[in-house]
Amino acid sequence: MKLVQLEATGGARAVALVEASHLHLLEGVTSVRELALEAIQQRKTLAQRAEARASSRREDYEQVLSERRLFAPLDHTDPAQVLVSGTGLTHLGSARTRAGMHGAQAEPAAQTASMKMFQLGLEQGKPADGSIGVQPEWFYKGDGSCLTRPEHPFPVPSFSLDAGEEPEIVGAYVVGPDGQPYRLGFALGNELSDHVTERQNYLYLAHSKLRPCSVGPELLLGELPEELTGSSRIWRGGQLLWESEFASGEGNMSHRISGLEHHHFKYPMFRRPGAVHLHFFGTATLSFAAGVRTQPGDVFEIECQVFGRPLRNQLARAEEPPAEVRSL
């Protein structure tokens, strides 16, 4: 089962079940978060509550897409109550991609901090006894204001030196009234990053992640398949500029999903009741590592059949006033 959030005909927010070419609207809820909190309270699954609230109203999926009426599949009325974060060096081959991205400026692979972290994950990310593995690299992406809706342009800051796609799987969570995190499902994500800034110095990684991102359009309920493959594409002027397959799921990772979740939610400040978390699980595929340099107008398209429709966003420059600190 897959859910979307949308602006329904008439302008009101709505939640809908995905049914091939149609969206089956739910009655009485305006957000997936609201539906999730209801499921927690009633001790039901999210799928059970979605089925119980299915109405007779439907919308044409293609029309909703063309009119850009989709939201991220999980959000919050207060963007400050959304934490967008991620983990890196979690996929088999991701250290090689990282080394290729840094190019000649990197130290010999065996000496880099990235390779040491990756090797630690390979050796201790999936303990044979099923216990929690070693903690991964972790980064802060932003609050809910960094989420760009599917089919909408990425507002890349004017100070960015690059804007490159990162096709990833995203875990979607709501913290219940009991202070415990509940996983609602998984979605596609484009964890857009500034790889030129990161390449200048690895300690700039934190800065390079403070960029817009996109999640969706659909939320896959239930467990994540062991093996996933998809395609990451860049279109320029209507022509395919670059394409690569990406692989994910635990079968292609050096960490278990449960371990990544544990090392995120072990911090009490990440278990605030009612809060939303969107957590990127990492990638091993980057166009930047292949020498591609994106530009405004490029369209990113990330597709994986398991997640339904592809995630698409165009690259654009944001028009923002300069930051000025004033003394009071």
N, C-alpha and C positions, 0 to 999 in steps of 0.2 A: 504494500500500500504506500502511496505517495501523496503528500499534501503540498499545497501552495497557499500563499497569502496574496491577495490581489485587491485592487480597487474595482469593485463590482460596477455594473452599469448603474448609473445614478450617483456614483461618487463615494459610496460607503465602503469601508474596509470589510473584507470577507475572507473566510477560509474555505478551501474547496478540496475535494478528493479528485485526483487525476484519473480520468477515464478516457484513455486514447485521445480522441480529438476534442473532447469536452471536459469541462470542469464542473463537478457536481458540488454545488454550494452547500455549506452547513448552516443550520439554523441556530440562532441564539448565541453565537460566538463571533468575535471580530478579529481574533488573533490565535495563533497556535499556542502562544504562551498561556492565554486564558484557558484554552482547551486542556493543556497539560496540567495546569493547577487543579482543574476540575477532576481530571483523571486521578491525580495524586490523592485528592480529598476523598474520592469515591472508591479508591483502591481498585481501579480498572486500568487497562492498558490504553494507550493513546488511540490505537486502532479501534478499540471497542467504543470509546466515546465519539470518535469521528463517525463511525457507522450509525450510532444512535442519533446523531444530530444531522444526518443527511436529509436534505429537503428535496423538493421536486424541482427546484430551480437549477438551471444549467447555463453555462456560458461557453461560447466557442473559443477553444484554446488558441487557435491561430489569430483570432481577432484580438484577444487579450494581449498576446505577444506583440502583434503589429502596432497596437496602441500603447505599448510599453506600460501596462497597468499592473505588472507584477512587483511585489516587494521581495526582500529576502525572506526565506521560508521560516525564519524565527527572528523576532526582534522584541523591542520593549517600547512602551510609550515614552519612557525617559531614556535617551541614548546613554546617559551616564550609568545606567544600570545594566549595560551590556559590556562584557569584557571580551575583546577579540585578541586571541593569543595563538601561539603555535610552537611546534617543535621541529628542529632541523636535524639533519644527518641520521634520519630514522629509516631510510630506504636503502636497500642493497644498490650500490652504485652511486649513492648520493655524495660520498666523499670524492669520488673521481670527478663528478660534475662540479663540485665546489672547487677542486684543484684546477680544473680546466677554466673555470670562470675567473679565478685569480691570476691565471697565466704565469708569465715569467716572474711576476712580482712575488709569487709564493716561495716559501722555502722548499727544500726537497720534501716530497710528500711524506716521508717517514718521520719528519721532524715537526710538521705543522700541528697546531692545536686541533684543527679540524680532523686530521687523520687519527690523532690520539683519541678524540671523543668518539669518532666513528668506530674505531677498533674496540673501544670499551663496550659500545653497544653490541657489536658482533659477538663479543665474548660473554657479556653479562646481561644483555637486553632481554633474553628469553631463557631464564634458568630452567634446567630440565625438570626440577622438582615442582614447577608451576608457581614458585614464589615470585614476588614483585622484583622486576629487573632493575638495573642501574638507571639513575635518572638521566634524561636526555638533555641536549641543548634546548633552551626555552627562550622565547622572546615575546615581548608585548607588542601588539599590532595597533591597538587603539580602543576607543569606546565605540558605541553604536554609530557615532557620527562618521566613522571611516567606512561604513558599509555603503557601497554603490549598488543600486537596484539592478537586477538583470535587465539587459537591453539598454541601459542608460550609460552615458559616457563617464569614464574615470576622470575626476577633477584633479589632475596631477599638479602639485605645487610648482610655482615658477622657479623655485630654487633647486628642484630636482635635477640631477644630472642624467638620469635614465629612468625608464619605466618599463620593466620587463615582467612578463607573465610568469607565474609559478602554479601549474596545475596540481591541485591537491584535493584530498578528501577532508571534509570538515565534520567534526563531531558537534552536535547541537544539544545543549543542556539547559535545564531550568533547575534552580535550587528551590527545593520545596519548603513549606512552612516549618518543617522539622530541621532545617539547616543541612539537609543531605542533597547532593546533586543527583538529578535524574536525567539519564540520556534519552532524548526523544528519537534520535535517529542520526542519519548522515546525509550530507549533501556535497555536491561539487563546489569547489572554490577556486578563485583566482587570487592568489596571495601576492598581488602586484608589489614589486620591490625595486629599489634603486641600486642596481648591481654595480654601477660605476662608483658610487659613493662607498659601497662596501669594499670594493677592490682597492681603494686608496689605502685602507688600513682595516684589518679585521675588527678592530675595536669600534669601527663605525657601523658595525652590523645593526646595533640598536637604532641608530638614526635611519639606516636604509629601510627599515621595516615600517617606519611611521609614514605610511602612504595609504591611499584608498585601497579597498579590496572589494570583492564581490562573492556572494554565496548564492547557490541555487541553480535553477529556479525551483527545483523540487526537493522536498525532504523525504528521504527514504526511511520508512519506519522499520524497526526491528534490527536484526544483526547485520553486520557488514560481511559480504562474501569473502572467503579466504583469498581468492585471486580475482583481481580486477584489472582490466586493460581499457584504455581509452585513447583519444587523440587530442592533441593540443595544436591549434592552427593559428596563424596570423594572416589576415587578409589585408592587402593594400591596393586601393583603387579598384576593388572588385576582383582582384587576382590573388591567387594563393601565393603568399610569399614564403611561408615556412610551415612544415608539418612534422610532427614526431609523435610516436606512440609513447604513452606513459603507463607504468604498471604500479598498482597499489594493492591494498589488502595485506593482511598479516603474512601471507605467503611470500610477499615481496619486501617485507620489512625486517629490520634487525631488532625491533621492539614489539611487544604486544600492545594492543590498544589499551587493555586494562592497566598496563604499567604506565603508559603515558597519562592516562586519566588519573591514576593514583598520585603521580608526582605533580600534577597540576592542582588537584583538589585537596592535597594534604595541607595546604595553607588555609587556616581558618578565615582569612580575609576574602578568600574566593568562595566561601560558602554562606553568603549573605542571602537570607530567604527572599525569594522572588526574583533574584538576579538571573540574567541570561548569560550564557557562555557559548562562544563559537570558537572552536579550537582547531587550527590547521595541523594536520598530521605529517606534513613534509612531502618532498618530491625528489626525484632524481632526474628530472627533465627540465631544461631551461634553454630557450632560444638564444639567450645571451652567451651561454657557453659554446654555442655553435657559431658565434660571430655575428648574430643578427642584432641590429640596432634599430629599435622601434622609433616611430615618429607620430606626431598628432595625426589623427585620421585612421590609423591602423585599427583593425578590428580583431580582438582576441576571441577565439571560439574554443571552448573546452567541452568535450563530449565523452560520455561513457554510457553505454546503452542501459546499464542497470539503473541509472539515475534519471532516465527519461530524456527530456529536451536538453539541448546543449546550453551552456552558460555563455552568453555573448555580451561584450562591452567594447565600446570604442574608446580610443585614447584621445584625451583632450587636455588642454592646459586650463588650470583654474585661474580665475580672476579674483585675487584676494588682496585686501589692503595690507600694507606692510605692518609688521608687529612693532609696537613702540611701547617700551616700559616707561611709565611716568611716575615721578615721585609725588607722594601726597604729603 
